[in-house]
């Protein structure tokens, strides 16, 4: 029997939704978009919440906590796996008993607009200044440089394995 009754996600570029689908397929736990879930599930429903990260904030997490019994949280971001776990947990005030997972999603320039696009252009400029043309950068830094310049997805079943194991434990 699964540890949670539902997987609830909030996705901007589609990476969180994609992870929700991968995890659902492996666990047979139904997925819901956050807004749909608020109309379909009750407050006692035990959920895994998947949200995208912007400025270390897990988007939709506060709404999910008010609406459901959130047992686990997956934060989906651009950085390589585990790079920012502590900062994200602290900035979002995750309770100690809430299971936390970080999943690398990706970045899509065509899905960013307004102020977010302006911010990401500044991030791109900074990354290119700090790491562009250098040979002694880490694989994670190379990956981030590629994402901010070209976009792309890093979603995979392999990266979701620990989440799947937790749900099935």
ChimeraX commands (.cxc) that place a marker at each C-alpha (Angstrom):
marker #1 position 0.00,0.00,0.00 radius 0.5
marker #1 position 1.30,3.45,-0.92 radius 0.5
marker #1 position 2.35,5.93,1.75 radius 0.5
marker #1 position 0.26,8.71,0.13 radius 0.5
marker #1 position -3.25,8.82,-1.35 radius 0.5
marker #1 position -2.47,11.32,-4.11 radius 0.5
marker #1 position 0.30,13.16,-5.92 radius 0.5
marker #1 position -0.48,16.87,-6.22 radius 0.5
marker #1 position 1.67,19.05,-8.45 radius 0.5
marker #1 position 2.13,22.68,-9.44 radius 0.5
marker #1 position 4.09,22.97,-12.66 radius 0.5
marker #1 position 5.26,25.95,-14.69 radius 0.5
marker #1 position 7.33,24.55,-17.56 radius 0.5
marker #1 position 5.95,21.01,-17.32 radius 0.5
marker #1 position 8.82,19.31,-15.48 radius 0.5
marker #1 position 6.84,18.89,-12.23 radius 0.5
marker #1 position 3.89,17.47,-14.15 radius 0.5
marker #1 position 6.24,15.09,-15.94 radius 0.5
marker #1 position 7.72,13.88,-12.64 radius 0.5
marker #1 position 4.18,13.45,-11.25 radius 0.5
marker #1 position 3.39,11.20,-14.22 radius 0.5
marker #1 position 6.57,9.15,-13.82 radius 0.5
marker #1 position 5.99,8.67,-10.08 radius 0.5
marker #1 position 2.30,7.89,-10.58 radius 0.5
marker #1 position 3.06,5.25,-13.19 radius 0.5
marker #1 position 5.57,3.55,-10.88 radius 0.5
marker #1 position 3.35,3.69,-7.76 radius 0.5
marker #1 position -0.23,3.62,-9.12 radius 0.5
marker #1 position -0.99,6.76,-7.06 radius 0.5
marker #1 position -3.27,9.19,-8.93 radius 0.5
marker #1 position -1.99,12.67,-9.84 radius 0.5
marker #1 position -3.82,15.99,-9.62 radius 0.5
marker #1 position -2.94,19.51,-10.65 radius 0.5
marker #1 position -3.03,21.67,-7.50 radius 0.5
marker #1 position -6.13,23.63,-8.54 radius 0.5
marker #1 position -8.03,20.48,-9.55 radius 0.5
marker #1 position -6.98,18.73,-6.33 radius 0.5
marker #1 position -8.45,21.52,-4.20 radius 0.5
marker #1 position -11.84,20.70,-5.75 radius 0.5
marker #1 position -11.44,16.91,-5.75 radius 0.5
marker #1 position -9.63,15.94,-2.54 radius 0.5
marker #1 position -10.38,16.61,1.12 radius 0.5
marker #1 position -8.16,18.13,3.80 radius 0.5
marker #1 position -7.30,14.72,5.29 radius 0.5
marker #1 position -5.90,13.39,2.01 radius 0.5
marker #1 position -2.27,12.34,2.45 radius 0.5
marker #1 position -0.28,13.76,-0.47 radius 0.5
marker #1 position 3.12,14.05,-2.03 radius 0.5
marker #1 position 3.36,17.63,-3.29 radius 0.5
marker #1 position 5.54,18.45,-6.30 radius 0.5
marker #1 position 6.27,22.13,-6.94 radius 0.5
marker #1 position 8.68,24.15,-9.04 radius 0.5
marker #1 position 11.28,26.43,-7.53 radius 0.5
marker #1 position 11.72,30.14,-8.08 radius 0.5
marker #1 position 14.14,31.98,-5.82 radius 0.5
marker #1 position 14.28,28.98,-3.45 radius 0.5
marker #1 position 10.49,29.13,-2.97 radius 0.5
marker #1 position 8.49,26.00,-3.78 radius 0.5
marker #1 position 5.59,27.39,-5.78 radius 0.5
marker #1 position 2.20,26.19,-4.54 radius 0.5
marker #1 position 3.54,24.62,-1.33 radius 0.5
marker #1 position 1.72,27.02,1.01 radius 0.5
marker #1 position -1.60,26.35,-0.76 radius 0.5
marker #1 position -1.02,22.59,-0.65 radius 0.5
marker #1 position -0.27,22.61,3.09 radius 0.5
marker #1 position -3.49,24.52,3.77 radius 0.5
marker #1 position -5.54,22.12,1.65 radius 0.5
marker #1 position -4.05,18.66,2.37 radius 0.5
marker #1 position -1.99,16.50,4.71 radius 0.5
marker #1 position 1.37,16.93,2.95 radius 0.5
marker #1 position 3.65,14.03,3.94 radius 0.5
marker #1 position 6.31,14.62,1.30 radius 0.5
marker #1 position 7.54,17.44,-0.91 radius 0.5
marker #1 position 9.45,17.32,-4.19 radius 0.5
marker #1 position 11.04,20.60,-5.23 radius 0.5
marker #1 position 11.77,20.70,-8.96 radius 0.5
marker #1 position 14.50,23.08,-10.09 radius 0.5
marker #1 position 17.33,23.70,-12.53 radius 0.5
marker #1 position 20.27,22.89,-10.28 radius 0.5
marker #1 position 21.86,19.44,-10.21 radius 0.5
marker #1 position 20.45,16.95,-7.72 radius 0.5
marker #1 position 20.86,17.85,-4.05 radius 0.5
marker #1 position 22.71,21.08,-4.70 radius 0.5
marker #1 position 20.39,23.27,-2.65 radius 0.5
marker #1 position 18.40,20.95,-0.34 radius 0.5
marker #1 position 19.12,22.69,2.98 radius 0.5
marker #1 position 18.40,26.18,1.67 radius 0.5
marker #1 position 15.11,25.12,0.09 radius 0.5
marker #1 position 13.90,23.29,3.22 radius 0.5
marker #1 position 14.73,26.29,5.40 radius 0.5
marker #1 position 13.25,28.97,3.12 radius 0.5
marker #1 position 9.97,27.05,2.86 radius 0.5
marker #1 position 9.79,26.19,6.57 radius 0.5
marker #1 position 9.28,22.50,5.89 radius 0.5
marker #1 position 8.44,20.59,9.08 radius 0.5
marker #1 position 11.15,18.14,10.14 radius 0.5
marker #1 position 8.78,15.19,9.70 radius 0.5
marker #1 position 7.96,16.12,6.08 radius 0.5
marker #1 position 9.98,13.99,3.67 radius 0.5
marker #1 position 11.88,16.21,1.22 radius 0.5
marker #1 position 13.22,15.44,-2.24 radius 0.5
marker #1 position 14.93,17.68,-4.76 radius 0.5
marker #1 position 14.49,16.75,-8.42 radius 0.5
marker #1 position 16.33,18.40,-11.28 radius 0.5
marker #1 position 13.79,19.48,-13.86 radius 0.5
marker #1 position 15.11,21.84,-16.48 radius 0.5
marker #1 position 14.54,25.23,-18.00 radius 0.5
marker #1 position 12.48,26.35,-20.99 radius 0.5
marker #1 position 13.02,29.89,-22.31 radius 0.5
marker #1 position 9.72,29.82,-24.21 radius 0.5
marker #1 position 7.78,29.27,-20.97 radius 0.5
marker #1 position 9.22,32.26,-19.10 radius 0.5
marker #1 position 7.74,35.75,-19.39 radius 0.5
marker #1 position 7.60,39.16,-17.76 radius 0.5
marker #1 position 9.71,39.81,-14.68 radius 0.5
marker #1 position 10.74,36.14,-14.48 radius 0.5
marker #1 position 12.27,36.37,-17.97 radius 0.5
marker #1 position 14.17,39.53,-16.99 radius 0.5
marker #1 position 15.52,37.79,-13.89 radius 0.5
marker #1 position 16.56,34.72,-15.89 radius 0.5
marker #1 position 18.36,36.90,-18.45 radius 0.5
marker #1 position 20.39,38.34,-15.56 radius 0.5
marker #1 position 21.08,34.81,-14.26 radius 0.5
marker #1 position 22.18,33.77,-17.75 radius 0.5
marker #1 position 24.50,36.79,-18.00 radius 0.5
marker #1 position 26.02,36.03,-14.58 radius 0.5
marker #1 position 26.51,32.33,-15.34 radius 0.5
marker #1 position 28.18,33.12,-18.66 radius 0.5
marker #1 position 30.46,35.65,-16.96 radius 0.5
marker #1 position 31.34,33.30,-14.08 radius 0.5
marker #1 position 31.64,30.01,-15.96 radius 0.5
marker #1 position 31.61,30.60,-19.74 radius 0.5
marker #1 position 34.81,29.57,-21.47 radius 0.5
marker #1 position 36.36,28.10,-18.31 radius 0.5
marker #1 position 37.58,24.53,-18.41 radius 0.5
marker #1 position 37.90,23.90,-14.68 radius 0.5
marker #1 position 34.19,24.00,-13.82 radius 0.5
marker #1 position 32.24,21.12,-12.31 radius 0.5
marker #1 position 29.83,18.94,-14.26 radius 0.5
marker #1 position 26.97,20.61,-12.36 radius 0.5
marker #1 position 28.17,24.07,-13.38 radius 0.5
marker #1 position 28.49,22.90,-17.00 radius 0.5
marker #1 position 24.95,21.55,-16.86 radius 0.5
marker #1 position 23.55,24.79,-15.42 radius 0.5
marker #1 position 25.44,26.81,-18.05 radius 0.5
marker #1 position 23.92,24.66,-20.78 radius 0.5
marker #1 position 20.41,24.99,-19.32 radius 0.5
marker #1 position 20.46,28.80,-19.01 radius 0.5
marker #1 position 21.84,29.16,-22.54 radius 0.5
marker #1 position 19.95,26.48,-24.45 radius 0.5
marker #1 position 17.16,25.30,-22.18 radius 0.5
marker #1 position 16.19,21.67,-21.90 radius 0.5
marker #1 position 14.89,18.97,-19.60 radius 0.5
marker #1 position 16.73,16.74,-17.13 radius 0.5
marker #1 position 13.61,14.83,-16.00 radius 0.5
marker #1 position 14.16,11.08,-15.69 radius 0.5
marker #1 position 12.84,7.99,-13.94 radius 0.5
marker #1 position 16.29,7.49,-12.43 radius 0.5
marker #1 position 16.11,10.85,-10.62 radius 0.5
marker #1 position 12.67,9.96,-9.20 radius 0.5
marker #1 position 13.73,6.55,-7.83 radius 0.5
marker #1 position 14.09,7.65,-4.19 radius 0.5
marker #1 position 10.65,9.27,-4.27 radius 0.5
marker #1 position 9.11,6.09,-5.69 radius 0.5
marker #1 position 10.86,3.96,-3.06 radius 0.5
marker #1 position 9.61,6.25,-0.28 radius 0.5
marker #1 position 5.99,6.08,-1.52 radius 0.5
marker #1 position 6.15,2.30,-1.77 radius 0.5
marker #1 position 7.85,1.78,1.61 radius 0.5
marker link #1:1,2 radius 0.2
marker link #1:2,3 radius 0.2
marker link #1:3,4 radius 0.2
marker link #1:4,5 radius 0.2
marker link #1:5,6 radius 0.2
marker link #1:6,7 radius 0.2
marker link #1:7,8 radius 0.2
marker link #1:8,9 radius 0.2
marker link #1:9,10 radius 0.2
marker link #1:10,11 radius 0.2
marker link #1:11,12 radius 0.2
marker link #1:12,13 radius 0.2
marker link #1:13,14 radius 0.2
marker link #1:14,15 radius 0.2
marker link #1:15,16 radius 0.2
marker link #1:16,17 radius 0.2
marker link #1:17,18 radius 0.2
marker link #1:18,19 radius 0.2
marker link #1:19,20 radius 0.2
marker link #1:20,21 radius 0.2
marker link #1:21,22 radius 0.2
marker link #1:22,23 radius 0.2
marker link #1:23,24 radius 0.2
marker link #1:24,25 radius 0.2
marker link #1:25,26 radius 0.2
marker link #1:26,27 radius 0.2
marker link #1:27,28 radius 0.2
marker link #1:28,29 radius 0.2
marker link #1:29,30 radius 0.2
marker link #1:30,31 radius 0.2
marker link #1:31,32 radius 0.2
marker link #1:32,33 radius 0.2
marker link #1:33,34 radius 0.2
marker link #1:34,35 radius 0.2
marker link #1:35,36 radius 0.2
marker link #1:36,37 radius 0.2
marker link #1:37,38 radius 0.2
marker link #1:38,39 radius 0.2
marker link #1:39,40 radius 0.2
marker link #1:40,41 radius 0.2
marker link #1:41,42 radius 0.2
marker link #1:42,43 radius 0.2
marker link #1:43,44 radius 0.2
marker link #1:44,45 radius 0.2
marker link #1:45,46 radius 0.2
marker link #1:46,47 radius 0.2
marker link #1:47,48 radius 0.2
marker link #1:48,49 radius 0.2
marker link #1:49,50 radius 0.2
marker link #1:50,51 radius 0.2
marker link #1:51,52 radius 0.2
marker link #1:52,53 radius 0.2
marker link #1:53,54 radius 0.2
marker link #1:54,55 radius 0.2
marker link #1:55,56 radius 0.2
marker link #1:56,57 radius 0.2
marker link #1:57,58 radius 0.2
marker link #1:58,59 radius 0.2
marker link #1:59,60 radius 0.2
marker link #1:60,61 radius 0.2
marker link #1:61,62 radius 0.2
marker link #1:62,63 radius 0.2
marker link #1:63,64 radius 0.2
marker link #1:64,65 radius 0.2
marker link #1:65,66 radius 0.2
marker link #1:66,67 radius 0.2
marker link #1:67,68 radius 0.2
marker link #1:68,69 radius 0.2
marker link #1:69,70 radius 0.2
marker link #1:70,71 radius 0.2
marker link #1:71,72 radius 0.2
marker link #1:72,73 radius 0.2
marker link #1:73,74 radius 0.2
marker link #1:74,75 radius 0.2
marker link #1:75,76 radius 0.2
marker link #1:76,77 radius 0.2
marker link #1:77,78 radius 0.2
marker link #1:78,79 radius 0.2
marker link #1:79,80 radius 0.2
marker link #1:80,81 radius 0.2
marker link #1:81,82 radius 0.2
marker link #1:82,83 radius 0.2
marker link #1:83,84 radius 0.2
marker link #1:84,85 radius 0.2
marker link #1:85,86 radius 0.2
marker link #1:86,87 radius 0.2
marker link #1:87,88 radius 0.2
marker link #1:88,89 radius 0.2
marker link #1:89,90 radius 0.2
marker link #1:90,91 radius 0.2
marker link #1:91,92 radius 0.2
marker link #1:92,93 radius 0.2
marker link #1:93,94 radius 0.2
marker link #1:94,95 radius 0.2
marker link #1:95,96 radius 0.2
marker link #1:96,97 radius 0.2
marker link #1:97,98 radius 0.2
marker link #1:98,99 radius 0.2
marker link #1:99,100 radius 0.2
marker link #1:100,101 radius 0.2
marker link #1:101,102 radius 0.2
marker link #1:102,103 radius 0.2
marker link #1:103,104 radius 0.2
marker link #1:104,105 radius 0.2
marker link #1:105,106 radius 0.2
marker link #1:106,107 radius 0.2
marker link #1:107,108 radius 0.2
marker link #1:108,109 radius 0.2
marker link #1:109,110 radius 0.2
marker link #1:110,111 radius 0.2
marker link #1:111,112 radius 0.2
marker link #1:112,113 radius 0.2
marker link #1:113,114 radius 0.2
marker link #1:114,115 radius 0.2
marker link #1:115,116 radius 0.2
marker link #1:116,117 radius 0.2
marker link #1:117,118 radius 0.2
marker link #1:118,119 radius 0.2
marker link #1:119,120 radius 0.2
marker link #1:120,121 radius 0.2
marker link #1:121,122 radius 0.2
marker link #1:122,123 radius 0.2
marker link #1:123,124 radius 0.2
marker link #1:124,125 radius 0.2
marker link #1:125,126 radius 0.2
marker link #1:126,127 radius 0.2
marker link #1:127,128 radius 0.2
marker link #1:128,129 radius 0.2
marker link #1:129,130 radius 0.2
marker link #1:130,131 radius 0.2
marker link #1:131,132 radius 0.2
marker link #1:132,133 radius 0.2
marker link #1:133,134 radius 0.2
marker link #1:134,135 radius 0.2
marker link #1:135,136 radius 0.2
marker link #1:136,137 radius 0.2
marker link #1:137,138 radius 0.2
marker link #1:138,139 radius 0.2
marker link #1:139,140 radius 0.2
marker link #1:140,141 radius 0.2
marker link #1:141,142 radius 0.2
marker link #1:142,143 radius 0.2
marker link #1:143,144 radius 0.2
marker link #1:144,145 radius 0.2
marker link #1:145,146 radius 0.2
marker link #1:146,147 radius 0.2
marker link #1:147,148 radius 0.2
marker link #1:148,149 radius 0.2
marker link #1:149,150 radius 0.2
marker link #1:150,151 radius 0.2
marker link #1:151,152 radius 0.2
marker link #1:152,153 radius 0.2
marker link #1:153,154 radius 0.2
marker link #1:154,155 radius 0.2
marker link #1:155,156 radius 0.2
marker link #1:156,157 radius 0.2
marker link #1:157,158 radius 0.2
marker link #1:158,159 radius 0.2
marker link #1:159,160 radius 0.2
marker link #1:160,161 radius 0.2
marker link #1:161,162 radius 0.2
marker link #1:162,163 radius 0.2
marker link #1:163,164 radius 0.2
marker link #1:164,165 radius 0.2
marker link #1:165,166 radius 0.2
marker link #1:166,167 radius 0.2
marker link #1:167,168 radius 0.2
marker link #1:168,169 radius 0.2
view
